[in-house]
C-alpha cells in the first residue's frame, strides 16, 4: 500500500512540472500494460490547472493509453505462446481457456469497453486480449472509443465545472464510470444489433 501511495504522490508531482504533458502520455502508456496508477491521477489536476487545454490533455492521455494497450496486447500475444500456454496445458486448463476464447469472440468489444471505461485495471484486459487472440481491429476501436470517451468526459466536466466536479469525480469514481460504461455498452449492443 505504501508503494502505491508513493507512486500516486510521484504522479501528482509530475502534474505540476513543465513536462507534465509528456509525463501524462508516458503514464497513460505504461498504465495500460503494467503501471498501477491510472492516468486520471495526472489528467484531472492538469485539466484543472489549465482548463483551456483540458481536451488537448485528454487527447494525449487517450493516445498514450491506446498505444500502451497495444503494447499490453503484444505482451499477451507474444509471451502467452511461450510461457502461458504451456503452463495452462500443464495444469489441465485448456477447457477453461477455450471457454474464455469463446467469451471473447462473442463479447470481446464489451469486455475491452468495460475495462477501458471503468476503474477495472485496463492492463489485465489488454494482456488477456493478446493472449486470447482477439481481433486487433476490434480491440483498437473499443479501446479508442472507451478510453477516449472516459478521458474526454473527465476533461469536459472539469472544463465546464472546475474544482467542484474534480472532487465529485474523485469521490464517486465508481458510480460515474459505471454510468458511463452503461452508456458505452448500450452503444456497442445497438451497433452489434444493427450490424447483425
BAFI-3210 file (N, C-alpha, C; in Angstrom, 3 decimals, decimal comma, padded with zeros to 6 digits):
// residues 196
n [1|2|3|4|5|6|7|8|9|10|11|12|13|14|15|16|17|18|19|20|21|22|23|24|25|26|27|28|29|30|31|32|33|34|35|36|37|38|39|40|41|42|43|44|45|46|47|48|49|50|51|52|53|54|55|56|57|58|59|60|61|62|63|64|65|66|67|68|69|70|71|72|73|74|75|76|77|78|79|80|81|82|83|84|85|86|87|88|89|90|91|92|93|94|95|96|97|98|99|100|101|102|103|104|105|106|107|108|109|110|111|112|113|114|115|116|117|118|119|120|121|122|123|124|125|126|127|128|129|130|131|132|133|134|135|136|137|138|139|140|141|142|143|144|145|146|147|148|149|150|151|152|153|154|155|156|157|158|159|160|161|162|163|164|165|166|167|168|169|170|171|172|173|174|175|176|177|178|179|180|181|182|183|184|185|186|187|188|189|190|191|192|193|194|195|196]
n.u [000,822|001,981|003,800|002,095|000,990|003,265|003,833|001,528|001,815|004,154|003,207|001,363|003,100|004,345|002,325|002,479|004,767|006,709|007,002|004,718|002,713|004,177|004,778|002,187|001,412|003,305|002,706|000,058|000,545|002,164|000,476|-001,439|-000,340|001,313|001,728|000,529|-000,990|-003,709|-003,960|-005,666|-005,109|-003,159|-004,196|-006,597|-005,762|-004,122|-005,902|-007,506|-005,695|-005,044|-007,503|-008,249|-006,741|-007,728|-009,006|-006,988|-005,144|-006,650|-006,694|-003,961|-003,709|-005,467|-004,259|-001,774|-002,684|-004,087|-002,008|-000,345|-002,056|-001,959|000,662|000,438|-001,310|000,386|002,286|000,721|000,104|002,629|004,149|002,381|002,141|004,688|005,065|002,640|000,699|001,933|001,979|-000,737|-001,561|-000,089|-001,394|-003,886|-005,787|-006,939|-009,634|-010,967|-009,597|-010,420|-013,136|-012,927|-011,875|-014,098|-015,927|-014,638|-014,755|-017,475|-018,193|-016,066|-015,569|-017,189|-016,042|-013,494|-014,339|-015,576|-013,379|-011,802|-013,262|-013,989|-012,852|-011,654|-008,684|-007,137|-004,932|-005,065|-006,995|-005,908|-003,624|-004,792|-006,421|-004,574|-003,452|-005,627|-006,068|-007,738|-009,420|-007,438|-008,265|-010,893|-010,226|-008,675|-010,562|-012,548|-010,965|-010,074|-012,497|-013,665|-011,635|-010,921|-013,451|-013,857|-011,688|-012,124|-014,661|-014,090|-012,352|-014,126|-016,008|-014,423|-013,491|-015,881|-017,017|-014,970|-013,066|-015,018|-016,252|-014,106|-013,568|-015,972|-015,848|-013,549|-014,444|-016,695|-015,941|-016,399|-019,245|-019,642|-018,114|-019,419|-021,950|-021,161|-020,095|-022,398|-023,746|-021,869|-021,808|-024,465|-024,374|-022,524|-023,969|-026,216|-025,032|-024,044|-026,441|-027,590|-025,654|-025,797]
n.v [-001,203|001,212|001,568|002,021|004,438|006,071|005,994|007,256|009,821|010,571|010,663|012,768|014,870|015,129|016,279|018,963|019,794|021,379|019,623|018,148|017,313|015,412|013,531|012,753|011,401|009,307|008,011|007,272|005,449|003,396|002,580|001,095|-001,365|-002,193|-000,393|000,663|002,990|004,895|007,032|009,143|010,304|012,107|013,460|014,805|016,903|018,351|019,231|020,846|022,806|024,052|024,797|025,506|023,861|021,364|019,468|018,914|017,704|015,461|014,215|013,579|011,788|009,775|008,850|007,949|005,964|004,129|003,366|002,178|000,120|-001,419|-002,263|-003,815|-005,750|-006,927|-008,002|-009,976|-011,561|-012,393|-013,436|-015,162|-017,377|-018,468|-018,883|-018,842|-020,624|-023,278|-023,549|-023,512|-025,831|-027,698|-027,679|-028,543|-026,727|-026,235|-026,404|-024,402|-022,218|-022,298|-021,750|-019,133|-017,975|-018,252|-016,595|-014,137|-014,029|-013,661|-011,454|-009,686|-006,935|-005,601|-006,446|-005,271|-002,604|-002,282|-002,543|-000,464|001,839|001,883|001,805|-000,681|-002,606|-001,802|-002,930|-005,673|-006,593|-005,783|-007,386|-009,937|-009,859|-009,971|-012,474|-014,168|-013,761|-011,871|-010,045|-007,579|-005,176|-004,789|-004,630|-002,257|-000,297|-000,490|000,184|002,788|004,251|003,949|004,518|007,042|008,240|008,177|009,798|012,200|012,864|013,328|015,526|017,356|017,763|018,939|021,170|022,534|022,734|022,925|022,887|021,840|019,689|018,002|017,114|015,765|013,741|012,329|011,437|009,891|008,036|005,340|005,159|007,130|006,133|003,711|004,527|005,762|003,530|001,981|003,504|003,333|000,526|000,091|001,427|-000,195|-002,621|-001,802|-001,099|-003,619|-005,041|-003,695|-004,131|-006,895]
n.w [000,000|000,729|-001,313|-003,506|-002,694|-002,749|-005,490|-006,436|-005,269|-006,587|-009,225|-008,987|-008,421|-010,862|-012,349|-011,852|-013,105|-015,781|-017,866|-017,866|-019,859|-021,346|-019,351|-018,769|-021,131|-021,044|-018,583|-019,091|-021,136|-019,903|-017,867|-019,122|-019,474|-017,296|-015,091|-011,880|-011,220|-012,321|-015,246|-014,809|-012,380|-012,950|-015,137|-014,245|-012,302|-014,061|-016,042|-014,465|-013,650|-016,077|-017,705|-020,300|-021,863|-021,442|-023,178|-024,989|-023,289|-022,582|-025,057|-025,408|-023,297|-024,132|-026,553|-025,566|-023,794|-025,460|-027,163|-025,255|-024,572|-026,900|-026,689|-024,336|-025,352|-027,233|-025,469|-024,225|-026,473|-027,444|-025,235|-024,051|-025,727|-025,466|-022,702|-021,122|-022,374|-022,265|-019,441|-018,794|-020,125|-018,690|-016,265|-016,942|-017,965|-020,445|-021,328|-019,861|-020,877|-023,538|-023,207|-022,319|-024,625|-026,344|-025,034|-025,378|-028,176|-028,564|-026,911|-026,835|-027,490|-025,652|-023,263|-023,399|-023,549|-021,048|-019,263|-020,198|-019,702|-017,038|-013,535|-013,437|-013,787|-016,697|-017,873|-017,392|-019,173|-021,620|-021,889|-021,665|-023,930|-026,021|-025,441|-025,839|-028,452|-029,588|-032,129|-033,505|-034,636|-033,639|-030,959|-030,968|-031,835|-029,814|-027,581|-028,247|-028,505|-025,927|-023,997|-024,905|-024,662|-021,892|-020,895|-022,275|-021,320|-018,601|-018,922|-020,138|-018,108|-016,111|-017,490|-017,791|-015,159|-013,219|-010,126|-008,205|-009,590|-010,009|-007,416|-006,981|-008,980|-008,128|-005,634|-006,248|-008,204|-008,952|-009,355|-011,293|-013,447|-013,834|-014,724|-017,098|-018,410|-018,815|-020,719|-022,846|-023,244|-024,031|-026,455|-027,924|-027,994|-029,428|-031,914|-032,624|-032,950|-035,096|-037,081|-037,211]
ca.u [000,000|002,869|004,368|001,052|000,888|004,444|003,639|000,487|002,425|005,088|002,383|000,809|004,190|004,577|001,248|002,869|006,022|006,545|006,952|003,526|002,080|004,982|004,554|000,827|001,464|004,091|001,956|-001,087|001,084|002,604|-000,645|-002,213|000,305|001,865|001,804|-000,706|-001,719|-004,375|-003,530|-006,608|-004,456|-002,379|-005,076|-007,538|-005,160|-003,621|-007,062|-007,942|-004,693|-005,116|-008,778|-008,309|-006,035|-008,286|-009,273|-005,682|-004,603|-007,423|-006,214|-002,654|-003,971|-006,095|-003,254|-000,827|-003,341|-004,355|-000,700|000,046|-002,922|-001,395|001,856|-000,066|-001,835|001,561|002,839|-000,136|000,207|003,969|004,623|001,440|002,507|005,940|005,043|001,302|000,034|002,451|001,567|-002,153|-001,616|000,475|-002,390|-005,160|-006,736|-007,263|-011,079|-011,278|-009,042|-011,276|-014,352|-012,576|-011,774|-015,461|-016,491|-014,027|-015,267|-018,845|-018,353|-014,751|-015,621|-017,766|-015,060|-012,494|-015,005|-015,759|-012,097|-011,265|-014,037|-014,180|-011,591|-011,076|-007,341|-007,144|-003,792|-005,482|-007,724|-005,043|-002,783|-005,680|-006,882|-003,497|-003,306|-006,778|-006,039|-008,863|-009,175|-006,755|-009,082|-011,965|-009,547|-008,296|-011,765|-013,141|-010,061|-010,071|-013,789|-013,967|-010,615|-011,127|-014,698|-013,640|-010,811|-012,790|-015,737|-013,468|-011,869|-015,285|-016,600|-013,534|-013,513|-017,152|-017,385|-013,801|-012,668|-016,070|-016,504|-012,962|-013,804|-017,083|-015,348|-012,652|-015,209|-017,693|-015,385|-017,062|-020,591|-019,511|-017,652|-020,455|-022,946|-020,551|-019,983|-023,728|-023,985|-020,991|-022,268|-025,694|-023,956|-021,962|-025,050|-027,019|-024,269|-023,995|-027,766|-027,772|-024,739|-026,220]
ca.v [000,000|002,376|001,735|002,638|005,838|006,776|006,147|008,265|011,124|010,857|011,046|014,100|015,836|015,318|017,133|020,362|020,092|021,888|018,487|017,365|016,588|014,222|012,554|012,240|010,388|008,156|007,295|006,639|004,313|002,286|002,096|000,135|-002,674|-002,680|000,607|000,538|004,236|005,322|008,358|010,154|010,972|013,195|014,197|015,697|018,160|019,110|019,893|021,889|023,873|024,759|024,315|025,725|022,751|020,112|018,500|018,502|016,740|014,215|013,588|012,985|010,649|008,736|008,286|007,185|004,795|003,151|002,827|001,252|-001,047|-002,247|-002,894|-004,879|-006,781|-007,631|-008,820|-011,153|-012,397|-012,969|-014,220|-016,215|-018,569|-019,031|-019,238|-019,077|-021,821|-024,499|-023,630|-023,891|-027,248|-028,469|-027,748|-029,009|-025,617|-025,965|-026,213|-023,064|-021,257|-022,306|-021,034|-017,719|-017,578|-018,122|-015,392|-013,011|-013,999|-013,158|-010,200|-009,067|-005,472|-005,154|-006,701|-004,205|-001,347|-002,249|-002,273|000,817|002,971|001,815|001,703|-002,022|-002,464|-001,970|-003,783|-007,077|-006,894|-005,640|-008,586|-011,071|-009,749|-010,513|-013,900|-014,862|-013,571|-011,029|-009,277|-006,339|-004,044|-004,626|-004,177|-000,854|000,551|-000,475|000,931|004,205|004,861|003,993|005,279|008,429|008,720|008,394|010,941|013,406|013,188|013,948|016,853|018,224|018,118|019,888|022,402|023,227|022,965|023,223|022,117|021,036|018,424|017,120|016,481|014,827|012,599|011,539|010,814|008,955|007,487|004,081|005,402|007,908|005,262|002,714|005,181|005,906|002,216|001,557|004,210|002,752|-000,843|000,203|001,798|-001,375|-003,580|-001,222|-001,259|-005,051|-005,462|-003,110|-004,840|-008,295]
ca.w [000,000|000,774|-002,654|-004,333|-002,263|-003,276|-006,937|-006,613|-004,959|-007,675|-010,376|-008,716|-008,547|-012,295|-012,881|-011,676|-013,807|-017,147|-018,794|-017,499|-020,971|-021,669|-018,290|-018,925|-022,185|-020,584|-017,544|-019,759|-021,883|-019,058|-017,058|-019,907|-019,515|-016,029|-014,018|-011,098|-011,006|-013,555|-015,702|-014,308|-011,254|-013,539|-016,055|-013,560|-011,844|-015,207|-016,645|-013,547|-013,661|-017,367|-018,230|-021,750|-022,512|-020,929|-024,241|-025,526|-022,330|-022,726|-026,298|-025,111|-022,426|-024,964|-027,468|-024,750|-023,231|-026,523|-027,575|-024,188|-024,713|-027,977|-026,108|-023,463|-026,257|-027,774|-024,384|-024,098|-027,671|-027,617|-024,103|-023,710|-026,502|-024,971|-021,283|-020,595|-022,924|-021,647|-018,041|-018,777|-020,515|-017,585|-015,191|-017,484|-018,095|-021,842|-021,482|-019,347|-021,825|-024,718|-022,824|-022,308|-026,037|-026,868|-024,435|-026,076|-029,547|-028,536|-026,177|-026,657|-027,513|-024,381|-022,204|-023,513|-023,211|-019,597|-018,601|-020,647|-019,210|-015,595|-012,790|-013,569|-014,379|-018,154|-018,253|-017,349|-020,401|-022,795|-021,965|-021,954|-025,323|-026,855|-025,157|-026,420|-029,906|-030,002|-033,352|-033,114|-035,072|-032,645|-029,746|-031,138|-031,878|-028,467|-026,697|-028,625|-028,168|-024,498|-023,274|-025,317|-024,064|-020,455|-020,646|-022,783|-020,383|-017,431|-019,329|-020,371|-016,816|-015,425|-018,284|-017,561|-013,760|-012,404|-008,943|-007,561|-010,301|-009,762|-006,116|-007,156|-009,760|-007,294|-004,556|-006,775|-009,447|-009,290|-009,889|-012,535|-014,525|-014,097|-015,573|-018,420|-019,047|-019,262|-021,979|-023,861|-023,508|-024,812|-027,809|-028,578|-028,242|-030,503|-033,165|-032,943|-033,438|-036,430|-037,986|-037,303]
c.u [000,864|003,491|003,364|000,927|002,059|004,317|002,589|001,070|003,397|004,316|001,827|001,878|004,479|003,537|001,623|004,112|005,756|006,445|005,734|002,868|002,856|004,765|003,167|000,788|002,190|003,311|000,734|-000,637|001,391|001,486|-001,442|-001,566|000,891|001,838|000,492|-001,540|-002,379|-003,958|-004,461|-005,986|-003,620|-003,272|-005,952|-006,888|-004,601|-004,756|-007,533|-006,989|-004,763|-006,359|-008,895|-007,636|-006,594|-008,472|-007,976|-005,047|-005,334|-007,008|-004,873|-002,840|-004,553|-005,070|-002,260|-001,437|-003,608|-003,045|-000,181|-000,786|-002,429|-000,139|001,448|-000,613|-000,675|002,216|002,039|000,011|001,550|004,375|003,653|001,801|003,732|005,834|003,652|000,654|000,599|002,049|000,098|-002,301|-001,124|-000,553|-003,788|-006,204|-007,154|-008,752|-011,482|-010,769|-009,909|-012,592|-014,110|-012,456|-013,155|-016,139|-015,939|-014,554|-016,663|-018,952|-017,052|-014,782|-016,188|-016,804|-013,998|-013,105|-015,175|-014,456|-011,549|-011,979|-014,152|-012,835|-010,975|-009,714|-007,330|-006,049|-004,167|-006,140|-006,840|-004,196|-003,624|-006,160|-005,836|-003,347|-004,413|-006,759|-007,245|-008,479|-008,606|-007,541|-010,198|-011,371|-009,223|-009,510|-012,390|-012,285|-010,130|-011,374|-013,989|-012,909|-010,761|-012,374|-014,535|-012,824|-011,433|-013,933|-015,173|-012,998|-013,032|-015,907|-015,738|-013,506|-014,761|-017,356|-016,208|-013,609|-013,803|-016,322|-015,324|-013,152|-014,914|-016,614|-014,474|-013,406|-016,121|-017,237|-016,104|-018,414|-020,538|-019,109|-018,665|-021,528|-022,409|-020,455|-021,330|-024,074|-023,159|-021,448|-023,529|-025,367|-023,411|-023,038|-025,926|-026,330|-024,235|-025,332|-028,020|-026,922|-025,188|-027,543]
c.v [001,264|002,644|002,430|004,121|006,646|007,016|007,209|009,658|011,542|011,330|012,452|015,177|016,135|016,242|018,609|020,739|020,625|020,761|017,600|016,662|015,330|013,128|011,937|011,140|009,126|007,336|006,599|005,390|003,141|001,749|001,024|-001,240|-003,128|-001,690|000,632|001,812|004,679|006,734|009,476|010,955|012,154|014,085|015,215|016,981|019,009|019,881|021,046|023,080|024,703|024,274|024,493|024,585|021,392|019,069|018,027|017,475|015,401|013,470|012,902|011,709|009,480|008,056|007,432|005,895|003,720|002,538|001,835|-000,010|-001,988|-002,964|-004,048|-006,051|-007,621|-008,502|-010,110|-012,104|-013,112|-013,889|-015,310|-017,507|-019,262|-019,567|-019,661|-020,361|-023,117|-024,668|-024,059|-025,368|-028,142|-028,684|-028,120|-027,925|-025,302|-025,679|-024,816|-021,991|-021,167|-021,581|-019,518|-017,185|-017,350|-016,861|-014,143|-012,892|-013,375|-011,750|-009,437|-007,557|-004,937|-005,362|-005,600|-002,873|-001,202|-001,861|-000,904|002,000|003,010|001,761|000,300|-001,900|-002,814|-002,922|-005,262|-007,467|-006,735|-006,894|-009,815|-011,041|-010,283|-012,005|-014,714|-014,770|-012,802|-010,268|-007,908|-005,107|-003,751|-004,085|-002,683|000,065|000,654|000,341|002,431|004,893|004,994|004,718|006,754|009,018|009,044|009,659|012,249|013,835|013,871|015,363|017,822|018,674|019,132|021,224|023,224|023,632|023,238|022,318|021,316|019,697|017,475|016,383|015,438|013,567|011,707|010,799|009,702|008,288|006,216|004,296|006,156|006,991|004,171|003,299|005,348|004,582|001,743|002,224|003,588|001,346|-000,825|000,557|000,582|-002,408|-003,106|-001,409|-002,720|-005,539|-004,920|-003,860|-006,266|-008,395]
c.w [000,000|-000,585|-003,570|-003,988|-002,798|-004,776|-007,242|-006,367|-006,058|-008,904|-010,201|-008,842|-010,012|-012,914|-012,803|-012,473|-015,213|-018,186|-018,543|-018,684|-021,384|-020,632|-018,387|-019,979|-021,752|-019,558|-018,147|-020,516|-020,953|-018,168|-017,799|-019,984|-018,176|-014,870|-013,227|-010,949|-012,314|-013,948|-015,246|-013,168|-011,726|-014,406|-015,327|-013,047|-012,992|-015,878|-015,770|-013,577|-014,943|-018,103|-019,737|-022,522|-022,119|-022,023|-024,912|-024,596|-022,419|-023,999|-026,101|-024,291|-023,226|-025,857|-026,694|-024,240|-024,288|-027,027|-026,528|-024,209|-025,795|-027,492|-025,186|-024,271|-026,807|-026,702|-024,229|-025,265|-027,753|-026,472|-023,678|-024,440|-025,913|-023,542|-020,810|-021,069|-022,341|-020,181|-017,922|-019,117|-019,376|-016,467|-015,692|-017,652|-019,510|-022,046|-021,016|-020,303|-023,074|-024,428|-022,797|-023,734|-026,636|-026,315|-025,126|-027,499|-029,591|-027,959|-025,991|-026,604|-026,195|-023,221|-022,205|-023,100|-021,706|-018,906|-018,971|-020,014|-017,688|-014,868|-012,823|-014,247|-015,878|-018,601|-018,283|-018,669|-021,637|-022,985|-022,299|-023,397|-026,285|-026,676|-025,823|-027,946|-030,411|-031,255|-032,970|-033,524|-034,088|-031,347|-029,842|-031,110|-030,489|-027,504|-026,975|-028,214|-026,665|-023,675|-023,618|-024,692|-022,596|-020,205|-021,140|-021,869|-019,143|-017,755|-019,513|-019,054|-016,068|-016,161|-017,965|-016,094|-012,821|-011,203|-008,302|-008,266|-010,135|-008,448|-006,225|-007,886|-008,875|-006,187|-005,064|-008,073|-009,884|-009,942|-011,211|-013,681|-014,833|-015,009|-016,990|-019,147|-019,560|-020,586|-023,105|-024,228|-024,348|-026,264|-028,563|-028,904|-029,393|-031,856|-033,591|-033,509|-034,843|-037,454|-038,220|-037,956]
res [x|x|x|x|x|x|x|x|x|x|x|x|x|x|x|x|x|x|x|x|x|x|x|x|x|x|x|x|x|x|x|x|x|x|x|x|x|x|x|x|x|x|x|x|x|x|x|x|x|x|x|x|x|x|x|x|x|x|x|x|x|x|x|x|x|x|x|x|x|x|x|x|x|x|x|x|x|x|x|x|x|x|x|x|x|x|x|x|x|x|x|x|x|x|x|x|x|x|x|x|x|x|x|x|x|x|x|x|x|x|x|x|x|x|x|x|x|x|x|x|x|x|x|x|x|x|x|x|x|x|x|x|x|x|x|x|x|x|x|x|x|x|x|x|x|x|x|x|x|x|x|x|x|x|x|x|x|x|x|x|x|x|x|x|x|x|x|x|x|x|x|x|x|x|x|x|x|x|x|x|x|x|x|x|x|x|x|x|x|x|x|x|x|x|x|x]
***
